[in-house]
Amino acid sequence: MATLTKEMTIGEILRTKPEAAAVLMEAGMHCLGCPSAQGESLEEAAMVHGMDINDLMSKLEALA
């Protein structure tokens, strides 16, 4: 089972665990295919969107 980290880009997360898309979309990250998704970490994206990274990580970890 692959581990997701807040340092991974959104693109890496989606390639590792495609079902994470639903969690990210529900959290308000709607541009999963935009160029930023390939270049910024999940932590950076959470900060830009005003989200709590620890809360988001908990939801992603629950996918396991």
MMTF fields as JSON, N, C-alpha, C and O atoms, coordinates in Angstrom:
{
  "mmtfVersion": "1.0.0",
  "mmtfProducer": "UNKNOWN",
  "numBonds": 255,
  "numAtoms": 256,
  "numGroups": 64,
  "numChains": 1,
  "numModels": 1,
  "chainsPerModel": [1],
  "groupsPerChain": [64],
  "chainIdList": ["A"],
  "bondAtomList": [4, 2, 8, 6, 12, 10, 16, 14, 20, 18, 24, 22, 28, 26, 32, 30, 36, 34, 40, 38, 44, 42, 48, 46, 52, 50, 56, 54, 60, 58, 64, 62, 68, 66, 72, 70, 76, 74, 80, 78, 84, 82, 88, 86, 92, 90, 96, 94, 100, 98, 104, 102, 108, 106, 112, 110, 116, 114, 120, 118, 124, 122, 128, 126, 132, 130, 136, 134, 140, 138, 144, 142, 148, 146, 152, 150, 156, 154, 160, 158, 164, 162, 168, 166, 172, 170, 176, 174, 180, 178, 184, 182, 188, 186, 192, 190, 196, 194, 200, 198, 204, 202, 208, 206, 212, 210, 216, 214, 220, 218, 224, 222, 228, 226, 232, 230, 236, 234, 240, 238, 244, 242, 248, 246, 252, 250],
  "bondOrderList": [1, 1, 1, 1, 1, 1, 1, 1, 1, 1, 1, 1, 1, 1, 1, 1, 1, 1, 1, 1, 1, 1, 1, 1, 1, 1, 1, 1, 1, 1, 1, 1, 1, 1, 1, 1, 1, 1, 1, 1, 1, 1, 1, 1, 1, 1, 1, 1, 1, 1, 1, 1, 1, 1, 1, 1, 1, 1, 1, 1, 1, 1, 1],
  "groupList": [{"groupName": "MET", "atomNameList": ["N", "CA", "C", "O"], "elementList": ["N", "C", "C", "O"], "formalChargeList": [0, 0, 0, 0], "bondAtomList": [1, 0, 2, 1, 3, 2], "bondOrderList": [1, 1, 2], "singleLetterCode": "M", "chemCompType": "L-PEPTIDE LINKING"}, {"groupName": "ALA", "atomNameList": ["N", "CA", "C", "O"], "elementList": ["N", "C", "C", "O"], "formalChargeList": [0, 0, 0, 0], "bondAtomList": [1, 0, 2, 1, 3, 2], "bondOrderList": [1, 1, 2], "singleLetterCode": "A", "chemCompType": "L-PEPTIDE LINKING"}, {"groupName": "THR", "atomNameList": ["N", "CA", "C", "O"], "elementList": ["N", "C", "C", "O"], "formalChargeList": [0, 0, 0, 0], "bondAtomList": [1, 0, 2, 1, 3, 2], "bondOrderList": [1, 1, 2], "singleLetterCode": "T", "chemCompType": "L-PEPTIDE LINKING"}, {"groupName": "LEU", "atomNameList": ["N", "CA", "C", "O"], "elementList": ["N", "C", "C", "O"], "formalChargeList": [0, 0, 0, 0], "bondAtomList": [1, 0, 2, 1, 3, 2], "bondOrderList": [1, 1, 2], "singleLetterCode": "L", "chemCompType": "L-PEPTIDE LINKING"}, {"groupName": "LYS", "atomNameList": ["N", "CA", "C", "O"], "elementList": ["N", "C", "C", "O"], "formalChargeList": [0, 0, 0, 0], "bondAtomList": [1, 0, 2, 1, 3, 2], "bondOrderList": [1, 1, 2], "singleLetterCode": "K", "chemCompType": "L-PEPTIDE LINKING"}, {"groupName": "GLU", "atomNameList": ["N", "CA", "C", "O"], "elementList": ["N", "C", "C", "O"], "formalChargeList": [0, 0, 0, 0], "bondAtomList": [1, 0, 2, 1, 3, 2], "bondOrderList": [1, 1, 2], "singleLetterCode": "E", "chemCompType": "L-PEPTIDE LINKING"}, {"groupName": "ILE", "atomNameList": ["N", "CA", "C", "O"], "elementList": ["N", "C", "C", "O"], "formalChargeList": [0, 0, 0, 0], "bondAtomList": [1, 0, 2, 1, 3, 2], "bondOrderList": [1, 1, 2], "singleLetterCode": "I", "chemCompType": "L-PEPTIDE LINKING"}, {"groupName": "GLY", "atomNameList": ["N", "CA", "C", "O"], "elementList": ["N", "C", "C", "O"], "formalChargeList": [0, 0, 0, 0], "bondAtomList": [1, 0, 2, 1, 3, 2], "bondOrderList": [1, 1, 2], "singleLetterCode": "G", "chemCompType": "PEPTIDE LINKING"}, {"groupName": "ARG", "atomNameList": ["N", "CA", "C", "O"], "elementList": ["N", "C", "C", "O"], "formalChargeList": [0, 0, 0, 0], "bondAtomList": [1, 0, 2, 1, 3, 2], "bondOrderList": [1, 1, 2], "singleLetterCode": "R", "chemCompType": "L-PEPTIDE LINKING"}, {"groupName": "PRO", "atomNameList": ["N", "CA", "C", "O"], "elementList": ["N", "C", "C", "O"], "formalChargeList": [0, 0, 0, 0], "bondAtomList": [1, 0, 2, 1, 3, 2], "bondOrderList": [1, 1, 2], "singleLetterCode": "P", "chemCompType": "L-PEPTIDE LINKING"}, {"groupName": "VAL", "atomNameList": ["N", "CA", "C", "O"], "elementList": ["N", "C", "C", "O"], "formalChargeList": [0, 0, 0, 0], "bondAtomList": [1, 0, 2, 1, 3, 2], "bondOrderList": [1, 1, 2], "singleLetterCode": "V", "chemCompType": "L-PEPTIDE LINKING"}, {"groupName": "HIS", "atomNameList": ["N", "CA", "C", "O"], "elementList": ["N", "C", "C", "O"], "formalChargeList": [0, 0, 0, 0], "bondAtomList": [1, 0, 2, 1, 3, 2], "bondOrderList": [1, 1, 2], "singleLetterCode": "H", "chemCompType": "L-PEPTIDE LINKING"}, {"groupName": "CYS", "atomNameList": ["N", "CA", "C", "O"], "elementList": ["N", "C", "C", "O"], "formalChargeList": [0, 0, 0, 0], "bondAtomList": [1, 0, 2, 1, 3, 2], "bondOrderList": [1, 1, 2], "singleLetterCode": "C", "chemCompType": "L-PEPTIDE LINKING"}, {"groupName": "SER", "atomNameList": ["N", "CA", "C", "O"], "elementList": ["N", "C", "C", "O"], "formalChargeList": [0, 0, 0, 0], "bondAtomList": [1, 0, 2, 1, 3, 2], "bondOrderList": [1, 1, 2], "singleLetterCode": "S", "chemCompType": "L-PEPTIDE LINKING"}, {"groupName": "GLN", "atomNameList": ["N", "CA", "C", "O"], "elementList": ["N", "C", "C", "O"], "formalChargeList": [0, 0, 0, 0], "bondAtomList": [1, 0, 2, 1, 3, 2], "bondOrderList": [1, 1, 2], "singleLetterCode": "Q", "chemCompType": "L-PEPTIDE LINKING"}, {"groupName": "ASP", "atomNameList": ["N", "CA", "C", "O"], "elementList": ["N", "C", "C", "O"], "formalChargeList": [0, 0, 0, 0], "bondAtomList": [1, 0, 2, 1, 3, 2], "bondOrderList": [1, 1, 2], "singleLetterCode": "D", "chemCompType": "L-PEPTIDE LINKING"}, {"groupName": "ASN", "atomNameList": ["N", "CA", "C", "O"], "elementList": ["N", "C", "C", "O"], "formalChargeList": [0, 0, 0, 0], "bondAtomList": [1, 0, 2, 1, 3, 2], "bondOrderList": [1, 1, 2], "singleLetterCode": "N", "chemCompType": "L-PEPTIDE LINKING"}],
  "groupTypeList": [0, 1, 2, 3, 2, 4, 5, 0, 2, 6, 7, 5, 6, 3, 8, 2, 4, 9, 5, 1, 1, 1, 10, 3, 0, 5, 1, 7, 0, 11, 12, 3, 7, 12, 9, 13, 1, 14, 7, 5, 13, 3, 5, 5, 1, 1, 0, 10, 11, 7, 0, 15, 6, 16, 15, 3, 0, 13, 4, 3, 5, 1, 3, 1],
  "groupIdList": [1, 2, 3, 4, 5, 6, 7, 8, 9, 10, 11, 12, 13, 14, 15, 16, 17, 18, 19, 20, 21, 22, 23, 24, 25, 26, 27, 28, 29, 30, 31, 32, 33, 34, 35, 36, 37, 38, 39, 40, 41, 42, 43, 44, 45, 46, 47, 48, 49, 50, 51, 52, 53, 54, 55, 56, 57, 58, 59, 60, 61, 62, 63, 64],
  "secStructList": [7, 7, 7, 7, 7, 6, 6, 1, 5, 2, 2, 2, 2, 2, 2, 2, 7, 6, 6, 2, 2, 2, 2, 2, 2, 2, 2, 6, 7, 7, 7, 6, 6, 1, 2, 2, 2, 2, 2, 1, 5, 2, 2, 2, 2, 2, 2, 2, 6, 6, 7, 7, 2, 2, 2, 2, 2, 2, 2, 2, 2, 6, 6, 7],
  "xCoordList": [0.85, 0.0, 0.888, 1.748, 0.682, 1.484, 1.057, -0.128, 2.045, 1.789, 1.702, 2.546, 0.703, 0.564, 1.179, 1.029, 1.872, 2.466, 2.053, 1.66, 2.143, 1.781, 2.811, 2.554, 3.978, 5.017, 4.81, 5.438, 3.942, 3.671, 2.859, 2.081, 3.049, 2.2, 0.824, 0.676, -0.162, -1.503, -1.47, -2.134, -0.69, -0.559, -0.009, -0.503, 1.017, 1.583, 0.551, 0.445, -0.199, -1.223, -2.277, -2.686, -2.713, -3.737, -3.225, -3.981, -1.952, -1.374, -1.218, -1.379, -0.907, -0.714, -2.041, -2.188, -2.999, -4.292, -5.399, -5.824, -5.864, -6.864, -8.129, -8.761, -8.498, -9.704, -9.565, -10.554, -8.355, -8.143, -8.816, -9.073, -9.105, -9.746, -11.054, -11.343, -11.84, -13.129, -12.926, -13.671, -11.942, -11.66, -11.204, -11.651, -10.315, -9.805, -10.904, -10.984, -11.746, -12.85, -13.825, -14.28, -14.138, -15.049, -14.473, -15.212, -13.147, -12.483, -12.422, -12.126, -12.702, -12.702, -11.585, -11.448, -10.79, -9.722, -10.288, -10.23, -10.831, -11.549, -10.706, -11.177, -9.492, -8.688, -7.57, -6.386, -7.96, -6.983, -6.109, -5.013, -6.575, -5.802, -5.044, -4.386, -5.121, -4.441, -2.926, -2.473, -2.149, -0.683, -0.157, 0.848, -0.811, -0.355, -0.41, 0.395, -1.352, -1.496, -0.276, -0.015, 0.463, 1.658, 2.912, 3.941, 2.824, 4.023, 4.027, 5.097, 2.859, 2.862, 2.489, 1.735, 3.026, 2.742, 1.32, 0.694, 0.827, -0.498, -0.531, -1.53, 0.528, 0.585, 0.483, -0.222, 1.185, 1.11, -0.304, -0.836, -0.903, -2.256, -3.248, -4.143, -3.095, -3.985, -3.86, -4.856, -2.639, -2.411, -3.081, -3.735, -2.924, -3.519, -5.046, -5.691, -5.615, -7.064, -7.603, -8.806, -6.728, -7.163, -7.641, -8.543, -7.034, -7.439, -6.425, -5.243, -6.908, -6.044, -5.427, -6.141, -4.111, -3.435, -3.597, -3.708, -3.612, -3.745, -5.125, -5.25, -6.155, -7.507, -7.595, -8.178, -7.019, -7.025, -6.27, -6.728, -5.131, -4.341, -5.129, -5.074, -5.855, -6.664, -7.709, -7.937, -8.343, -9.351, -8.722, -9.308, -7.543, -6.862, -6.386, -6.456, -5.911, -5.45, -6.604, -6.398, -7.808, -8.986, -9.342, -10.136, -8.758, -9.004, -8.364, -8.782, -7.376, -6.665, -7.518, -7.063],
  "yCoordList": [-1.184, 0.0, 1.236, 1.388, 2.111, 3.321, 4.339, 4.513, 4.993, 6.013, 7.374, 7.72, 8.132, 9.489, 10.443, 10.261, 11.461, 12.459, 13.848, 14.046, 14.795, 16.173, 16.832, 17.894, 16.199, 16.713, 16.293, 16.852, 15.322, 14.848, 15.896, 16.641, 15.944, 16.82, 16.165, 14.963, 16.957, 16.413, 15.38, 14.346, 15.67, 14.717, 13.377, 12.327, 13.405, 12.162, 11.412, 10.188, 12.146, 11.524, 10.838, 9.712, 11.516, 10.935, 9.727, 8.785, 9.736, 8.559, 7.396, 6.236, 7.708, 6.677, 6.109, 4.902, 6.998, 6.595, 7.414, 8.438, 6.967, 7.728, 8.063, 9.088, 7.22, 7.48, 8.709, 9.172, 9.239, 10.461, 11.655, 12.66, 11.564, 12.674, 13.07, 14.259, 12.106, 12.412, 13.198, 14.139, 12.828, 13.528, 14.959, 15.903, 15.111, 16.437, 17.332, 18.512, 16.775, 17.554, 17.98, 19.124, 17.065, 17.38, 18.47, 19.272, 18.491, 19.488, 20.864, 21.863, 20.912, 22.195, 22.385, 23.467, 21.364, 21.435, 20.921, 19.726, 21.829, 21.433, 21.422, 20.943, 21.923, 21.936, 20.894, 21.228, 19.645, 18.575, 18.365, 17.816, 18.791, 18.627, 19.871, 19.87, 20.927, 22.165, 22.024, 21.147, 22.875, 22.776, 22.834, 22.196, 23.578, 23.662, 22.306, 22.03, 21.462, 20.144, 19.27, 18.316, 19.596, 18.83, 19.41, 18.739, 20.65, 21.298, 21.671, 21.86, 21.783, 22.185, 21.002, 20.114, 21.017, 19.929, 20.05, 21.106, 18.966, 18.983, 20.025, 20.726, 20.13, 21.112, 22.536, 23.369, 22.817, 24.143, 24.418, 25.512, 23.427, 23.587, 23.83, 24.665, 23.111, 23.294, 24.715, 25.344, 25.205, 26.56, 27.586, 28.514, 27.423, 28.343, 28.339, 29.377, 27.162, 27.028, 27.258, 27.129, 27.597, 27.876, 26.65, 26.735, 25.513, 24.248, 23.819, 24.154, 23.083, 22.501, 21.225, 20.26, 21.216, 20.067, 18.802, 17.709, 18.931, 17.737, 17.102, 15.877, 17.929, 17.436, 16.742, 15.665, 17.365, 16.785, 15.457, 14.494, 15.4, 14.153, 13.051, 11.891, 13.399, 12.408, 11.804, 10.595, 12.645, 12.155, 11.269, 10.261, 11.639, 10.818, 9.497, 8.462, 9.527, 8.283, 7.318, 6.106, 7.847, 7.009, 6.176, 5.239, 6.518, 5.76, 4.383, 3.484, 4.205, 2.919, 1.831, 0.692],
  "zCoordList": [0.0, 0.0, 0.0, 0.867, -0.962, -1.077, -0.024, 0.263, 0.529, 1.535, 0.866, 0.04, 1.214, 0.722, 1.741, 2.949, 1.235, 2.121, 1.666, 0.516, 2.565, 2.237, 1.323, 0.757, 1.181, 0.299, -1.155, -2.054, -1.392, -2.751, -3.507, -2.911, -4.827, -5.624, -5.754, -5.534, -6.108, -6.303, -7.423, -7.348, -8.461, -9.557, -9.092, -9.502, -8.233, -7.699, -6.867, -6.95, -6.074, -5.23, -6.095, -5.809, -7.148, -8.018, -8.783, -9.023, -9.171, -9.842, -8.87, -9.249, -7.629, -6.61, -6.132, -5.943, -5.941, -5.385, -6.064, -5.531, -7.235, -7.989, -7.203, -7.456, -6.267, -5.477, -4.579, -4.012, -4.445, -3.66, -4.324, -3.662, -5.616, -6.329, -5.664, -5.534, -5.245, -4.613, -3.319, -3.046, -2.533, -1.269, -1.558, -0.906, -2.535, -2.864, -3.433, -3.092, -4.294, -4.858, -3.759, -3.733, -2.864, -1.755, -0.857, -0.286, -0.741, 0.1, -0.57, 0.086, -1.88, -2.569, -3.571, -4.141, -3.796, -4.805, -6.125, -6.413, -6.916, -8.122, -9.382, -10.414, -9.344, -10.573, -10.467, -10.52, -10.319, -10.138, -11.362, -11.253, -12.519, -13.741, -14.156, -15.196, -13.374, -13.755, -13.569, -12.833, -14.227, -14.128, -12.693, -12.378, -11.839, -10.444, -9.752, -8.864, -10.151, -9.533, -9.799, -9.065, -10.842, -11.168, -10.511, -10.429, -10.045, -9.548, -8.082, -7.502, -7.463, -6.057, -5.17, -5.567, -3.984, -3.05, -2.519, -2.615, -1.966, -1.35, -0.239, -0.077, 0.51, 1.596, 1.053, 1.622, -0.048, -0.659, -1.176, -0.989, -1.821, -2.349, -1.215, -1.343, -0.117, 1.028, 1.573, 1.928, 1.633, 2.136, 1.206, 1.682, -0.098, -1.065, -0.954, -1.102, -0.692, -0.608, 0.803, 1.032, 1.75, 3.114, 3.868, 4.702, 3.572, 4.207, 5.266, 5.191, 6.233, 7.255, 6.687, 6.411, 6.513, 5.893, 6.729, 6.174, 8.032, 8.878, 8.731, 8.728, 8.61, 8.393, 7.028, 6.906, 6.023, 4.678, 4.656, 4.04, 5.316, 5.357, 6.065, 5.655, 7.113, 7.818, 6.89, 6.909, 6.08, 5.146, 4.07, 3.676, 3.6, 2.589, 3.177, 2.515, 4.392, 5.054, 5.304, 5.376, 5.435, 5.663, 4.424, 4.513, 3.273, 2.043, 2.091, 1.361, 2.919, 2.978, 3.413, 3.512]
}
